[in-house]
Amino acid sequence: MKVMQLLPELNSGGVERGTLEIAQALVTQGHESLVVSNGGRLVAQLEAEGSTHLTLAIHKKSLSSLWQIAPLRRLIQQHQPDIVHVRSRVPAWLTHFALKGIPVAQHPHLISTVHGFYSVNRYSAIMTQAEKVIAVSDSVVRYIHDNYPACPKEHIVRIYRGIDPQAFPHGYQPSAQWLQQTFKDFPQLENKFLLCLPGRITRLKGHETLIQLVSQLQQNYPNLHAIVVGGADPKKAAYLDELEHKIQQQELRDKITFVGHRSDIREWLAFSDVVFSLSSQAETFGRTTLEALSVGTPVIGWNRGGVAEILSQLYPQGLIEVDDHAALLSAVRQHVEQPQVVAPVSQFSLQQMCDETLKLYQQVIRGE
């Protein structure tokens, strides 16, 4: 097979990681993998793993992106992929227009993945207009059914995102060298009970909830310390300042540490005593929740979206009814006073995700 995946950029995030994982699975099984994006820091890894990257500015939500229709059409005609797999709305629209200029007999098969609970409108509907629509969780299947009834049920295929259990082994411990460097960089973390909120600095991730929790717990549990693992986009600098101001106001400066964007997320998740998923909007999957549970760290999160699907199967005691702050506080107290055990994880594997995706590609090519 020759598969061409399209996404805006290759910097960081779940969509990007999923693209690289499927690209690598294709190469490993002897297929040809092409990825079209505006580039980014993951291109080197993608190419090192055997895929071809084709740079095209398909990342901007603006009318200027329409200039990319003809170049994209040329790429499709030049490479003649069996499958074009679109993973985001702008690339999906550009593909839609690019294919209009190619004879139907020469069209590749079109697959999309709905990675997000997009705003419901005609712009987002393009993600449901493919031969097969991959939904990354049951919550996403429901979202498509509820909001895009024109998408036939038999076109929707639920394929959970997955992680490599060998990359996040149960009981994993960071190396002595890593710990030494971390305590050198952040001496305030030594000998603390660590509450970790992973994710980029945006208004949706629940940082205010974390600050409120630390404020409520600090007197009874002076050994408690919160870490925020994730960077702030320059556009979110004002929000980061707002959070810093709140922390200063509540005199929690020595209780909460922002460690910035990290590539060693496994270490931070394993190093933490509890990991949170407190997003104010439902997550479509919740990869970080899965990674934390995989290494054996308890996760406490709101009962919604993909995170709820993962927790209900792997760590139901971490499920908290949405916005029930009293129950959240109680669950954290319980975890501080009595460390909880997380059983080894066998579901949601990367291998399963890749196998199911490649099987779908083959079924579509065979016309099944």
HELIX and SHEET records of a PDB file:
HELIX    1   1 GLY A   14  THR A   28  1                                  15    
HELIX    2   2 VAL A   43  ALA A   48  1                                   6    
HELIX    3   3 LEU A   63  GLN A   68  5                                   6    
HELIX    4   4 ILE A   69  HIS A   79  1                                  11    
HELIX    5   5 ARG A   89  LYS A  100  1                                  12    
HELIX    6   6 VAL A  104  GLN A  106  5                                   3    
HELIX    7   7 ARG A  122  ALA A  125  1                                   4    
HELIX    8   8 ILE A  126  THR A  128  5                                   3    
HELIX    9   9 ASP A  138  ASN A  147  1                                  10    
HELIX   10  10 LYS A  153  HIS A  155  5                                   3    
HELIX   11  11 ALA A  176  ASP A  185  1                                  10    
HELIX   12  12 PRO A  187  LEU A  189  5                                   3    
HELIX   13  13 HIS A  207  LEU A  217  1                                  11    
HELIX   14  14 PRO A  234  LYS A  236  5                                   3    
HELIX   15  15 ALA A  237  GLN A  249  1                                  13    
HELIX   16  16 ILE A  265  PHE A  271  1                                   7    
HELIX   17  17 ARG A  287  VAL A  295  1                                   9    
HELIX   18  18 GLY A  305  LEU A  314  1                                  10    
HELIX   19  19 PRO A  316  GLY A  318  5                                   3    
HELIX   20  20 HIS A  325  GLU A  337  1                                  13    
HELIX   21  21 LEU A  350  ARG A  366  1                                  17    
SHEET    1   A 7 THR A  52  THR A  55  0                                        
SHEET    2   A 7 GLU A  32  SER A  37  1                                        
SHEET    3   A 7 LYS A   2  LEU A   6  1                                        
SHEET    4   A 7 ILE A  83  VAL A  86  1                                        
SHEET    5   A 7 HIS A 109  VAL A 114  1                                        
SHEET    6   A 7 LYS A 132  ALA A 135  1                                        
SHEET    7   A 7 ILE A 156  ARG A 158  1                                        
SHEET    1   B 6 ILE A 256  GLY A 260  0                                        
SHEET    2   B 6 LEU A 224  VAL A 229  1                                        
SHEET    3   B 6 PHE A 193  PRO A 198  1                                        
SHEET    4   B 6 VAL A 274  SER A 277  1                                        
SHEET    5   B 6 VAL A 299  TRP A 302  1                                        
SHEET    6   B 6 LEU A 319  ILE A 320  1                                        
END                                                                             
